[in-house]
Amino acid sequence: GFLWDNAADFNALIVFAEHRYYGESLPFGNKSFTSPKYSGYLTSLQALSDYVDLITHLKSQHEGAQTSPVIAFGGSYGGMLSAWLRIKYPHIVAGSIAASAPIWQFTGLTPCGAFNRIVTSNFQNQTPECSNTIRKSWNFINTITSTDAGKQWLSSNWKLCKPLKTTTDIHQLKDWLSDVYVNLAMVDYPYPANFLEPLPANPVKACTEMVMPMCSDGNNDMFEPQPWNFSEYSDACYKKWKVLPRQDLIVKLYGGKDISTASNIVFSNGLLDPWSSGGVLRSVSKTVVSVIIPDGAHHLDLRASNPDDPVDVVIARNFHRKNIRAWINQHNKSNR
């Protein structure tokens, strides 16, 4: 990706730090998600502290690295961490590229329907009939599955892995369809790609600190009407994980929209990406700047250079390089 394409020009060491509870970093093995007793260390603050410890350790192990500047990169949740790392630890990280980082996708910061409206606009921009057909499909599914014969017909014609039998089955089918539409919009790259993988830690985090209100009304979007109900959300979280979500925690921890005292952060957002609904779309200051990529999907700018890349993502990457160089020079001057 972008890091490999540019590391040599900066004589840089690339470090990928695996977030605890992701990948193989399971502190309690198979028990890690079974109880709050084991999942309690799954927090963004803990992850940031881990990264600070790792950076400090790596600098101590490499000769001449003690005063080397560190630039944080991340996309999506990783982009949020990248920005927060610079906000919380400016003495550790000289600058941050935060791509598709929805740091404002939280209660009181962004309307709950904004995400699904962007998904819908992606389909509508291809052809209005596309979004209209999807909008009508929910009532069709509800009507045809109201009888056993209808459930059997839909199961057979759609070649479902398991036949529809219960109301829960139907809800799961519609949830799956919604996820497909969202993912098609999110990774609407100009070339084939396949990077979405299951992340078992995400549902747990969504029930503790990453509470991002989502809703749909069926008019301004193509989805089945579904209001945001925090009480129901909280009950579902407790039923599944035995934890209670704190919808205001992230704003308290990281300042919400009041980040004007931060510096050296680039927030990049592709307008095809529904997560741009919670992104920083306007520059906050001269050193906390926003880069808009009109034809970009989810953190396209952090992917490897490709002949099919739109011009605007090429411009965004050049802007990233310019800022990285400036941050490094600024750091080196202050450490002479």
VOBA-1610 file (N, C-alpha, C; in pm, whole numbers, padded with zeros to 5 digits, always signed):
BEGIN
Gly+00080-00120+00000Gly+00000+00000+00000Gly+00084+00126+00000Phe+00024+00236+00040Phe+00090+00367+00039Phe+00221+00365+00118Leu+00224+00293+00230Leu+00345+00291+00313Leu+00461+00228+00238Trp+00437+00113+00171Trp+00542+00046+00097Trp+00586+00128-00024Asp+00492+00194-00086Asp+00524+00275-00204Asp+00616+00392-00170Asn+00615+00436-00045Asn+00686+00560-00010Asn+00793+00547+00097Ala+00800+00433+00163Ala+00893+00418+00276Ala+01038+00445+00235Ala+01079+00394+00120Ala+01219+00409+00078Ala+01257+00556+00060Asp+01164+00636+00010Asp+01193+00778-00012Asp+01222+00851+00119Phe+01169+00799+00229Phe+01190+00862+00359Phe+01290+00784+00445Asn+01349+00679+00386Asn+01441+00593+00461Asn+01375+00545+00590Ala+01251+00499+00575Ala+01166+00471+00691Ala+01160+00323+00725Leu+01141+00298+00852Leu+01108+00165+00903Leu+00956+00157+00915Ile+00896+00053+00855Ile+00751+00034+00865Ile+00722-00063+00978Val+00635-00024+01068Val+00597-00110+01181Val+00446-00125+01182Phe+00400-00249+01178Phe+00259-00278+01196Phe+00240-00338+01336Ala+00165-00270+01419Ala+00141-00317+01555Ala+00002-00377+01564Glu-00005-00504+01597Glu-00136-00569+01607Glu-00209-00524+01734His-00328-00474+01717His-00415-00428+01826His-00450-00547+01915Arg-00438-00529+02046Arg-00475-00639+02136Arg-00621-00680+02111Tyr-00646-00809+02117Tyr-00775-00872+02091Tyr-00805-00886+01941Tyr-00713-00843+01856Tyr-00728-00864+01712Tyr-00621-00961+01666Gly-00649-01035+01559Gly-00550-01129+01508Gly-00514-01233+01612Glu-00385-01249+01636Glu-00337-01350+01731Glu-00312-01292+01870Ser-00332-01162+01886Ser-00303-01097+02016Ser-00422-01109+02110Leu-00450-01231+02151Leu-00562-01258+02241Leu-00507-01283+02382Pro-00520-01187+02472Pro-00456-01199+02604Pro-00506-01317+02687Phe-00629-01361+02661Phe-00683-01474+02736Phe-00723-01589+02644Gly-00657-01597+02530Gly-00683-01706+02437Gly-00828-01712+02394Asn-00883-01831+02389Asn-01021-01850+02345Asn-01123-01790+02441Lys-01081-01755+02561Lys-01173-01696+02659Lys-01187-01544+02643Ser-01109-01485+02553Ser-01095-01339+02548Ser-01226-01264+02530Phe-01324-01325+02462Phe-01451-01256+02437Phe-01568-01316+02514Thr-01538-01405+02608Thr-01647-01477+02675Thr-01705-01404+02794Ser-01635-01306+02848Ser-01681-01238+02969Ser-01613-01102+02981Pro-01683-01003+03040Pro-01619-00873+03065Pro-01491-00886+03148Lys-01483-00994+03225Lys-01363-01018+03305Lys-01240-01033+03216Tyr-01262-01085+03095Tyr-01152-01107+03002Tyr-01142-00999+02894Ser-01252-00936+02860Ser-01250-00838+02750Ser-01231-00695+02798Gly-01211-00675+02927Gly-01203-00541+02982Gly-01087-00457+02931Tyr-00983-00523+02879Tyr-00868-00448+02828Tyr-00883-00412+02681Leu-00998-00443+02623Leu-01025-00411+02483Leu-01078-00269+02472Thr-00989-00171+02476Thr-01027-00030+02467Thr-00930+00045+02378Ser-00977+00155+02322Ser-00890+00238+02238Ser-00777+00299+02319Leu-00806+00343+02441Leu-00701+00402+02525Leu-00591+00301+02554Gln-00630+00175+02579Gln-00531+00072+02606Gln-00446+00047+02481Ala-00512+00048+02364Ala-00438+00027+02239Ala-00337+00140+02217Leu-00378+00264+02241Leu-00286+00376+02225Leu-00167+00364+02320Ser-00194+00323+02444Ser-00085+00304+02541Ser+00010+00194+02495Asp-00047+00089+02438Asp+00037-00020+02384Asp+00130+00033+02276Tyr+00075+00116+02186Tyr+00156+00169+02076Tyr+00268+00259+02128Val+00238+00338+02230Val+00341+00425+02289Val+00453+00340+02349Asp+00416+00235+02420Asp+00517+00146+02478Asp+00600+00080+02369Leu+00533+00037+02262Leu+00604-00029+02152Leu+00701+00067+02083Ile+00655+00189+02056Ile+00742+00288+01992Ile+00865+00315+02078Thr+00842+00334+02208Thr+00952+00360+02300Thr+01051+00244+02301His+00998+00122+02302His+01084+00003+02301His+01164-00007+02172Leu+01098+00012+02058Leu+01168+00000+01930Leu+01278+00105+01918Lys+01252+00224+01965Lys+01355+00329+01959Lys+01476+00293+02044Ser+01452+00226+02154Ser+01563+00188+02242Ser+01646+00074+02183Gln+01587+00000+02089Gln+01654-00117+02033Gln+01730-00086+01904His+01704+00028+01842His+01767+00061+01715His+01862+00180+01734Glu+01988+00158+01705Glu+02088+00262+01723Glu+02056+00385+01638Gly+02058+00501+01699Gly+02032+00624+01628Gly+01885+00657+01611Ala+01797+00570+01662Ala+01653+00591+01643Ala+01588+00672+01754Gln+01665+00701+01859Gln+01606+00767+01976Gln+01538+00899+01941Thr+01594+00971+01845Thr+01536+01101+01808Thr+01466+01097+01673Ser+01447+00977+01618Ser+01380+00965+01488Ser+01232+01001+01500Pro+01177+01074+01402Pro+01035+01107+01406Pro+00949+00985+01373Val+00831+00981+01431Val+00735+00873+01406Val+00611+00934+01343Ile+00566+00874+01233Ile+00443+00917+01167Ile+00342+00804+01180Ala+00224+00835+01227Ala+00118+00734+01244Ala+00029+00732+01120Phe-00007+00611+01078Phe-00098+00592+00966Phe-00212+00501+01009Gly-00327+00521+00951Gly-00437+00430+00978Gly-00557+00463+00892Gly-00636+00360+00866Gly-00760+00377+00790Gly-00876+00319+00867Ser-00991+00384+00862Ser-01112+00341+00932Ser-01088+00352+01083Tyr-01112+00244+01160Tyr-01083+00250+01304Tyr-00935+00279+01327Gly-00850+00222+01241Gly-00707+00251+01250Gly-00678+00398+01228Gly-00757+00463+01143Gly-00742+00606+01122Gly-00781+00686+01244Met-00884+00639+01314Met-00924+00703+01439Met-00812+00693+01541Leu-00754+00574+01552Leu-00643+00555+01646Leu-00524+00642+01607Ser-00498+00652+01477Ser-00387+00734+01430Ser-00404+00880+01473Ala-00525+00933+01454Ala-00552+01072+01493Ala-00544+01088+01645Trp-00606+00995+01717Trp-00606+01005+01864Trp-00465+00991+01921Leu-00381+00911+01854Leu-00244+00894+01901Leu-00168+01027+01896Arg-00190+01103+01789Arg-00127+01235+01779Arg-00189+01333+01879Ile-00320+01324+01898Ile-00388+01415+01992Ile-00342+01389+02135Lys-00334+01262+02173Lys-00301+01227+02311Lys-00150+01226+02339Tyr-00071+01191+02238Tyr+00074+01175+02260Tyr+00154+01250+02154Pro+00142+01383+02149Pro+00215+01459+02046Pro+00366+01454+02064His+00413+01417+02183His+00557+01405+02206His+00612+01272+02156Ile+00521+01180+02121Ile+00561+01048+02072Ile+00548+01040+01920Val+00444+01101+01866Val+00413+01093+01724Val+00420+01233+01663Ala+00499+01248+01557Ala+00521+01380+01497Ala+00406+01423+01406Gly+00331+01327+01355Gly+00220+01360+01267Gly+00136+01237+01240Ser+00019+01258+01181Ser-00075+01148+01162Ser-00151+01163+01032Ile-00155+01054+00955Ile-00243+01043+00839Ile-00361+00958+00881Ala-00478+01019+00892Ala-00599+00950+00939Ala-00697+00940+00822Ala-00697+00825+00756Ala-00780+00806+00637Ala-00914+00743+00674Ser-01021+00799+00619Ser-01156+00744+00643Ser-01178+00718+00791Ala-01144+00815+00872Ala-01152+00802+01018Ala-01277+00872+01071Pro-01382+00797+01101Pro-01509+00860+01144Pro-01509+00900+01291Ile-01420+00991+01328Ile-01408+01027+01470Ile-01528+01106+01521Trp-01616+01147+01430Trp-01735+01222+01472Trp-01864+01143+01449Gln-01854+01011+01432Gln-01972+00927+01409Gln-02032+00884+01544Phe-02052+00981+01631Phe-02098+00948+01766Phe-02215+01036+01807Thr-02279+00999+01915Thr-02398+01067+01965Thr-02375+01218+01979Gly-02465+01294+01920Gly-02458+01439+01930Gly-02366+01507+01831Leu-02291+01427+01752Leu-02196+01485+01658Leu-02242+01471+01513Thr-02309+01361+01481Thr-02350+01332+01343Thr-02491+01273+01343Pro-02581+01317+01254Pro-02715+01258+01246Pro-02707+01108+01219Cys-02793+01032+01284Cys-02785+00886+01274Cys-02815+00835+01132Gly-02885+00914+01050Gly-02920+00869+00916Gly-02820+00905+00809Ala-02716+00979+00844Ala-02620+01029+00744Ala-02548+00916+00672Phe-02509+00813+00745Phe-02435+00701+00688Phe-02515+00635+00576Asn-02641+00599+00604Asn-02722+00527+00505Asn-02762+00615+00387Arg-02766+00746+00408Arg-02794+00835+00295Arg-02679+00834+00194Ile-02557+00824+00245Ile-02442+00818+00154Ile-02439+00685+00079Val-02470+00575+00148Val-02479+00446+00079Val-02579+00457-00035Thr-02695+00513-00006Thr-02801+00525-00106Thr-02758+00611-00224Ser-02689+00720-00196Ser-02646+00810-00305Ser-02551+00740-00400Asn-02469+00646-00349Asn-02380+00570-00436Asn-02458+00489-00538Phe-02562+00421-00491Phe-02644+00341-00582Phe-02725+00430-00675Gln-02777+00538-00622Gln-02859+00629-00701Gln-02778+00697-00811Asn-02652+00723-00785Asn-02568+00788-00885Asn-02536+00695-01002Gln-02547+00565-00979Gln-02531+00470-01090Gln-02656+00469-01177Thr-02770+00457-01113Thr-02899+00468-01179Thr-03006+00479-01072Pro-03097+00575-01082Pro-03201+00590-00980Pro-03284+00464-00960Glu-03300+00386-01066Glu-03380+00264-01055Glu-03317+00165-00957Cys-03186+00169-00946Cys-03116+00076-00857Cys-03159+00098-00712Ser-03149+00220-00664Ser-03187+00247-00526Ser-03337+00231-00505Asn-03417+00266-00605Asn-03563+00249-00592Asn-03601+00103-00581Thr-03535+00018-00658Thr-03563-00127-00653Thr-03530-00183-00516Ile-03416-00142-00461Ile-03378-00189-00327Ile-03478-00138-00223Arg-03519-00014-00236Arg-03615+00044-00141Arg-03746-00036-00141Lys-03791-00078-00258Lys-03916-00154-00270Lys-03900-00300-00225Ser-03777-00349-00227Ser-03755-00492-00202Ser-03791-00534-00060Trp-03780-00443+00038Trp-03805-00481+00177Trp-03951-00520+00197Asn-04041-00444+00138Asn-04182-00477+00151Asn-04214-00607+00078Phe-04145-00629-00035Phe-04163-00754-00109Phe-04121-00873-00022Ile-04006-00861+00042Ile-03957-00970+00128Ile-04054-00994+00243Asn-04101-00887+00305Asn-04194-00901+00418Asn-04323-00968+00375Thr-04373-00929+00258Thr-04500-00984+00210Thr-04488-01131+00175Ile-04385-01164+00098Ile-04373-01301+00049Ile-04336-01399+00161Thr-04268-01351+00264Thr-04230-01441+00374Thr-04336-01447+00484Ser-04450-01385+00459Ser-04558-01391+00559Ser-04629-01525+00558Thr-04601-01609+00456Thr-04659-01743+00450Thr-04546-01846+00440Asp-04575-01968+00480Asp-04474-02074+00470Asp-04437-02101+00325Ala-04538-02097+00237Ala-04512-02120+00095Ala-04420-02012+00039Gly-04441-01888+00084Gly-04356-01778+00039Gly-04213-01793+00088Lys-04198-01836+00213Lys-04063-01859+00267Lys-03992-01964+00184Gln-04065-02071+00151Gln-04005-02179+00074Gln-03967-02132-00066Trp-04055-02052-00126Trp-04029-02001-00262Trp-03904-01913-00263Leu-03894-01823-00167Leu-03779-01732-00162Leu-03650-01808-00133Ser-03658-01904-00043Ser-03540-01985-00010Ser-03488-02059-00132Ser-03582-02111-00211Ser-03545-02187-00330Ser-03493-02098-00442Asn-03565-01989-00470Asn-03528-01903-00582Asn-03399-01826-00555Trp-03375-01791-00431Trp-03252-01719-00398Trp-03139-01813-00360Lys-03169-01945-00365Lys-03068-02046-00337Lys-02997-02020-00203Leu-03077-01997-00100Leu-03022-01971+00032Leu-02957-02096+00090Cys-02856-02078+00171Cys-02786-02192+00230Cys-02877-02272+00321Lys-02964-02200+00395Lys-03061-02265+00482Lys-03198-02207+00453Pro-03302-02290+00453Pro-03437-02239+00424Pro-03486-02144+00534Leu-03562-02044+00493Leu-03621-01950+00588Leu-03735-02018+00662Lys-03731-02011+00795Lys-03837-02074+00874Lys-03896-01981+00979Thr-03814-01899+01038Thr-03860-01817+01150Thr-03847-01667+01119Thr-03907-01587+01205Thr-03893-01442+01193Thr-03747-01399+01206Thr-03675-01467+01293Thr-03532-01438+01310Thr-03456-01462+01180Asp-03490-01571+01110Asp-03425-01600+00982Asp-03446-01486+00883Ile-03565-01432+00880Ile-03598-01324+00786Ile-03522-01197+00823His-03516-01166+00953His-03440-01049+00998His-03292-01063+00961Gln-03239-01183+00978Gln-03098-01206+00947Gln-03072-01192+00797Leu-03167-01236+00715Leu-03154-01222+00570Leu-03150-01074+00532Lys-03241-00996+00588Lys-03246-00853+00555Lys-03122-00780+00608Asp-03074-00820+00724Asp-02951-00761+00777Asp-02832-00792+00686Trp-02829-00916+00636Trp-02721-00956+00545Trp-02726-00875+00417Leu-02845-00856+00361Leu-02859-00776+00240Leu-02814-00632+00264Ser-02853-00576+00378Ser-02812-00439+00410Ser-02660-00429+00419Asp-02598-00529+00481Asp-02452-00528+00493Asp-02385-00535+00355Val-02444-00613+00266Val-02389-00623+00130Val-02392-00488+00061Tyr-02505-00420+00069Tyr-02518-00289+00005Tyr-02419-00188+00065Val-02405-00192+00196Val-02310-00102+00263Val-02167-00130+00217Asn-02130-00259+00213Asn-01994-00294+00176Asn-01964-00261+00030Leu-02065-00277-00057Leu-02045-00241-00198Leu-02014-00093-00212Ala-02080-00011-00131Ala-02052+00133-00135Ala-01917+00163-00072Met-01889+00099+00039Met-01768+00129+00115Met-01641+00097+00037Val-01641-00016-00033Val-01520-00058-00107Val-01543-00045-00257Asp-01606+00063-00297Asp-01632+00091-00438Asp-01504+00142-00505Tyr-01405+00053-00512Tyr-01276+00089-00570Tyr-01282+00082-00722Pro-01189+00147-00792Pro-01190+00144-00939Pro-01130+00016-00997Tyr-01105-00082-00911Tyr-01049-00210-00954Tyr-01095-00316-00856Pro-01089-00445-00893Pro-01134-00552-00802Pro-01050-00554-00674Ala-01115-00578-00562Ala-01045-00585-00433Ala-01122-00674-00338Asn-01050-00735-00247Asn-01113-00822-00148Asn-01030-00817-00021Phe-01068-00726+00070Phe-00989-00715+00193Phe-01075-00724+00319Leu-01207-00730+00305Leu-01294-00735+00422Leu-01287-00872+00487Glu-01250-00874+00613Glu-01239-00999+00688Glu-01313-00984+00821Pro-01363-01096+00876Pro-01430-01088+01007Pro-01334-01039+01115Leu-01382-00951+01201Leu-01303-00899+01313Leu-01384-00922+01441Pro-01360-01034+01509Pro-01442-01071+01626Pro-01444-00966+01736Ala-01341-00883+01745Ala-01337-00783+01852Ala-01431-00666+01826Asn-01466-00642+01700Asn-01547-00524+01668Asn-01685-00522+01735Pro-01760-00633+01733Pro-01891-00630+01799Pro-01882-00600+01949Val-01775-00645+02013Val-01758-00617+02155Val-01732-00468+02176Lys-01644-00410+02095Lys-01613-00268+02107Lys-01735-00182+02078Ala-01819-00228+01983Ala-01941-00154+01950Ala-02037-00152+02068Cys-02020-00244+02160Cys-02108-00251+02277Cys-02044-00191+02402Thr-01928-00131+02387Thr-01865-00065+02502Thr-01842+00083+02473Glu-01741+00113+02390Glu-01708+00254+02366Glu-01741+00303+02225Met-01739+00215+02125Met-01762+00256+01986Met-01911+00252+01952Val-01988+00332+02022Val-02134+00336+02001Val-02164+00441+01894Met-02190+00394+01772Met-02214+00483+01659Met-02360+00473+01616Pro-02442+00571+01651Pro-02585+00565+01618Pro-02609+00556+01468Met-02692+00459+01428Met-02730+00440+01287Met-02882+00429+01279Cys-02939+00490+01177Cys-03084+00478+01156Cys-03114+00494+01008Ser-03237+00460+00971Ser-03284+00476+00833Ser-03432+00508+00837Asp-03480+00578+00732Asp-03623+00614+00730Asp-03695+00565+00605Gly-03622+00509+00508Gly-03686+00456+00387Gly-03726+00562+00287Asn-03709+00688+00319Asn-03741+00797+00226Asn-03614+00865+00176Asn-03532+00908+00270Asn-03405+00970+00233Asn-03296+00868+00209Asp-03329+00743+00229Asp-03237+00634+00201Asp-03316+00516+00145Met-03248+00411+00106Met-03313+00298+00040Met-03334+00180+00135Phe-03317+00203+00264Phe-03326+00094+00360Phe-03461+00090+00430Glu-03489-00022+00491Glu-03612-00037+00568Glu-03608+00059+00687Pro-03717+00129+00716Pro-03717+00223+00829Pro-03675+00155+00959Gln-03578+00215+01024Gln-03528+00160+01150Gln-03472+00274+01234Pro-03546+00318+01336Pro-03500+00429+01419Pro-03386+00386+01510Trp-03310+00484+01557Trp-03206+00456+01656Trp-03269+00456+01794Asn-03250+00345+01866Asn-03305+00333+02001Asn-03194+00284+02093Phe-03138+00375+02170Phe-03023+00339+02252Phe-03059+00237+02359Ser-03179+00244+02414Ser-03220+00149+02518Ser-03222+00007+02464Glu-03279-00010+02345Glu-03282-00143+02283Glu-03140-00189+02250Tyr-03060-00097+02201Tyr-02921-00128+02168Tyr-02846-00175+02293Ser-02865-00102+02403Ser-02799-00136+02528Ser-02844-00272+02580Asp-02974-00299+02570Asp-03026-00429+02615Asp-02966-00543+02534Ala-02955-00523+02402Ala-02899-00626+02315Ala-02752-00651+02349Cys-02680-00544+02379Cys-02538-00558+02416Cys-02522-00638+02545Tyr-02607-00608+02642Tyr-02596-00678+02769Tyr-02634-00826+02754Lys-02735-00850+02671Lys-02779-00988+02650Lys-02669-01071+02585Lys-02595-01012+02491Lys-02494-01088+02417Lys-02358-01090+02487Trp-02316-00975+02543Trp-02179-00965+02595Trp-02171-00936+02745Lys-02286-00912+02807Lys-02289-00877+02950Lys-02213-00746+02978Val-02223-00653+02884Val-02163-00520+02902Val-02267-00414+02868Leu-02249-00294+02922Leu-02338-00182+02893Leu-02261-00075+02817Pro-02312-00033+02702Pro-02242+00068+02623Pro-02249+00206+02685Arg-02146+00286+02663Arg-02142+00425+02711Arg-02135+00514+02587Gln-02249+00570+02550Gln-02257+00641+02423Gln-02183+00774+02422Asp-02146+00826+02537Asp-02076+00954+02542Asp-01927+00940+02575Leu-01880+00817+02587Leu-01743+00796+02635Leu-01638+00850+02539Ile-01652+00820+02409Ile-01552+00862+02313Ile-01539+01014+02307Val-01652+01083+02313Val-01649+01230+02312Val-01576+01282+02435Lys-01599+01219+02549Lys-01530+01261+02672Lys-01380+01234+02665Leu-01344+01123+02603Leu-01203+01084+02599Leu-01122+01169+02501Tyr-01183+01199+02385Tyr-01104+01259+02277Tyr-01151+01397+02232Gly-01252+01453+02297Gly-01287+01592+02272Gly-01394+01620+02169Gly-01450+01516+02108Gly-01556+01541+02010Gly-01506+01629+01897Lys-01580+01735+01866Lys-01542+01824+01756Lys-01446+01935+01801Asp-01415+01939+01927Asp-01325+02041+01979Asp-01181+01990+01976Ile-01122+01988+01857Ile-00985+01938+01842Ile-00893+02047+01785Ser-00929+02172+01807Ser-00853+02283+01749Ser-00714+02297+01809Thr-00692+02240+01926Thr-00559+02250+01988Thr-00465+02141+01939Ala-00515+02047+01860Ala-00430+01943+01803Ala-00350+02001+01686Ser-00257+01922+01634Ser-00175+01968+01522Ser-00122+01849+01444Asn-00077+01877+01322Asn-00010+01777+01237Asn-00095+01652+01214Ile-00219+01673+01176Ile-00308+01562+01141Ile-00372+01592+01006Val-00370+01494+00916Val-00443+01503+00790Val-00558+01403+00796Phe-00679+01453+00785Phe-00798+01368+00777Phe-00839+01360+00630Ser-00829+01241+00572Ser-00870+01223+00432Ser-00999+01142+00427Asn-01090+01183+00340Asn-01218+01113+00326Asn-01259+01104+00180Gly-01296+00984+00137Gly-01354+00965+00005Gly-01505+00983+00014Leu-01562+01055-00079Leu-01705+01084-00071Leu-01792+00966-00114Leu-01732+00861-00171Leu-01807+00739-00198Leu-01824+00655-00071Asp-01741+00682+00026Asp-01736+00604+00150Asp-01842+00652+00248Pro-01936+00565+00289Pro-02038+00608+00385Pro-01982+00653+00519Trp-01861+00606+00553Trp-01801+00648+00680Trp-01757+00794+00677Ser-01758+00855+00560Ser-01727+00998+00554Ser-01833+01080+00627Ser-01948+01018+00655Ser-02053+01088+00731Ser-02003+01134+00867Gly-01912+01058+00926Gly-01857+01094+01056Gly-01714+01144+01049Gly-01670+01175+00928Gly-01533+01221+00910Gly-01518+01371+00926Val-01393+01414+00934Val-01362+01557+00941Val-01352+01607+00797Leu-01455+01676+00752Leu-01465+01715+00611Leu-01422+01859+00585Arg-01391+01931+00690Arg-01338+02067+00676Arg-01216+02082+00765Ser-01118+02154+00717Ser-00997+02176+00797Ser-01032+02249+00926Val-00974+02201+01034Val-00999+02260+01166Val-00904+02377+01191Ser-00783+02366+01139Ser-00680+02470+01155Ser-00579+02454+01043Lys-00472+02531+01048Lys-00369+02521+00945Lys-00293+02389+00952Thr-00297+02325+01069Thr-00221+02201+01086Thr-00309+02078+01111Val-00439+02098+01123Val-00535+01987+01127Val-00624+02005+01006Val-00588+01935+00899Val-00647+01965+00769Val-00728+01849+00714Ser-00822+01883+00630Ser-00910+01785+00566Ser-00876+01774+00418Val-00872+01651+00370Val-00852+01624+00228Val-00973+01546+00178Ile-01041+01601+00079Ile-01159+01536+00023Ile-01122+01468-00109Ile-01163+01342-00122Ile-01138+01264-00244Ile-01275+01230-00304Pro-01327+01310-00396Pro-01463+01291-00447Pro-01490+01152-00503Asp-01390+01093-00570Asp-01409+00961-00632Asp-01346+00849-00549Gly-01324+00874-00422Gly-01257+00777-00337Gly-01353+00698-00250Ala-01324+00569-00234Ala-01399+00485-00140Ala-01318+00475-00011His-01343+00372+00067His-01287+00360+00202His-01134+00356+00199His-01071+00457+00257His-00925+00477+00262His-00852+00429+00136Leu-00904+00466+00020Leu-00839+00433-00107Leu-00698+00492-00112Asp-00677+00606-00051Asp-00547+00672-00055Asp-00437+00594+00016Leu-00473+00503+00105Leu-00372+00421+00172Leu-00343+00291+00099Arg-00420+00264-00006Arg-00393+00145-00086Arg-00277+00174-00182Ala-00224+00069-00242Ala-00111+00085-00334Ala-00153+00162-00458Ser-00058+00231-00516Ser-00083+00303-00640Ser-00128+00206-00748Asn-00226+00249-00828Asn-00283+00162-00931Asn-00312+00246-01055Pro-00288+00192-01175Pro-00315+00270-01297Pro-00459+00319-01308Asp-00552+00250-01242Asp-00693+00289-01249Asp-00734+00389-01141Asp-00639+00434-01061Asp-00672+00531-00956Asp-00727+00660-01016Pro-00831+00717-00956Pro-00879+00848-01001Pro-00775+00956-00971Val-00780+01063-01046Val-00681+01171-01031Val-00683+01227-00890Asp-00802+01236-00830Asp-00809+01301-00698Asp-00737+01222-00590Val-00729+01090-00603Val-00655+01014-00501Val-00505+01029-00522Val-00462+01045-00646Val-00320+01071-00674Val-00279+01204-00611Ile-00365+01304-00625Ile-00339+01435-00565Ile-00333+01424-00413Ala-00426+01345-00355Ala-00429+01328-00209Ala-00300+01264-00159Arg-00250+01164-00230Arg-00126+01099-00187Arg-00008+01195-00195Asn-00005+01278-00297Asn+00101+01380-00306Asn+00094+01476-00188Phe-00028+01510-00149Phe-00048+01599-00034Phe+00001+01532+00094His-00026+01401+00107His+00024+01326+00223His+00176+01333+00230Arg+00241+01306+00117Arg+00388+01306+00114Arg+00444+01443+00153Lys+00381+01548+00103Lys+00426+01684+00135Lys+00416+01710+00285Asn+00306+01669+00347Asn+00288+01690+00490Asn+00383+01605+00572Ile+00402+01481+00531Ile+00495+01393+00604Ile+00635+01453+00604Arg+00677+01502+00488Arg+00810+01564+00478Arg+00820+01685+00571Ala+00715+01766+00573Ala+00715+01886+00659Ala+00720+01849+00806Trp+00644+01744+00845Trp+00645+01702+00985Trp+00782+01651+01027Ile+00844+01575+00938Ile+00977+01521+00968Ile+01078+01634+00984Asn+01073+01729+00893Asn+01166+01843+00901Asn+01143+01923+01029Gln+01016+01943+01063Gln+00982+02017+01185Gln+01036+01944+01308His+01018+01813+01310His+01067+01732+01423His+01219+01739+01432Asn+01286+01723+01319Asn+01432+01722+01320Asn+01490+01855+01365Lys+01426+01964+01325Lys+01474+02096+01368Lys+01464+02114+01519Ser+01356+02063+01575Ser+01335+02080+01719Ser+01420+01984+01802Asn+01485+01887+01736Asn+01566+01789+01809Asn+01715+01802+01778Arg+01754+01913+01719Arg+01897+01934+01692Arg+01972+01967+01820
//
